[in-house]
Amino acid sequence: MARPVLIDPADGPCEICAARGPGRCDSCDAPVGEFEHMAGRGFQSPVPDHWHLRPVEGIAGRQAVYAELCLACYRKAFAAKYPGHPLPPAPRQLSHD
């Protein structure tokens, strides 16, 4: 697995974050759909997608940024990160976008 990218805000806005569309899967670009208790947000990737350099209480640090995924891509990412573990149950879907 490739290591996530480290973004330095001194180089300008994060191109990865800017390219992402709201309500779209960051992996396959499909609509994430509407699920109970998720307010139109997708499923958070189980591993960081990339990192932003950010001060943490005045000390140089980094902030993990996670991809927003549709249910199918989340299940693939979860299975890759946690092989042999059962998939968590999905929340109730409210729409079929």
N, C-alpha and C positions, 0 to 999 in steps of 0.2 A: 504494500500500500504506500502511495506517495505521501510525503509529509505535507501538511498544510502550508500555505503561503503566508508570509509575514508582511503586512502592509504598514508602511510608515506614513502617517498623515503629513509629514513634512514634504513628501513627494506629491501631494495633492489628494483630492478625494479618492476614496476606494472605488476602483473601476468594477470590482466584483459586486459590491453592494449596489452601485448605481445601475448595473445591468439587470438587476432582478426586478421582476414585475410583481406587484401586489396580487395576492391570491393565486399565484402560479407556482408550480413546483420548480425549485431551483435545479433539479436534476433533469427532468424530462419536459418541462414547460407546460404540463397539463394543468388544468384548474385543480386546486386543492380540495374543492368542495366545501360544504357546510356541515360541520359536525357539532353535536351537542357539547356545550361548555368550551368551545374553542374560538368563538367570536370571529369566524372566517379565516383564522390562521391555519397554516399547515402543520404537519407533524415535525418536530425538531429532530434533526439528524442526531444519531447517538454519538457521533464524533465531530469535533470542530471542522468546519469547512475551510476557514482561514483565520488569521489572527490580526488584530490591530494593535500597534504599539500605543499604549495609554499609560499615563501616570496612575499609580495605585497608592493613594494617600501620600502623594508627593515623591514617590520613588518610581523610577522607570519600571514599567511592567508591560504586560500584554493582556489583551482581552480576547477570549475565544468568541468567534462568530460561527453560529451554526446555520446550516442550510434549512430552509423551510421546504418540506417534502409533501408530496401526495401520499396517500396511504400505501399504494403499491411500492413506491420507491422507499418509503420508510421501512416497510417490511423487509425489503431486500437489504437495506443498510443494517437493520437490526440483526438479521440472520448472519450477515458477514461479520459483524462485530461480536456477536454472542452465539457462535455456532453450538448447536446442541440444546439451546435453551428454547422453551416454547415462546411463541410470539405473544406479546401482551394483547389483551382484548381491545378491539377498536371501539371508540365511542359511537353512539348512535348517529347515523348520517341523516341530516335534515334535508339535503338536496342532492341531486345527481348531476352536477355541472360537468 
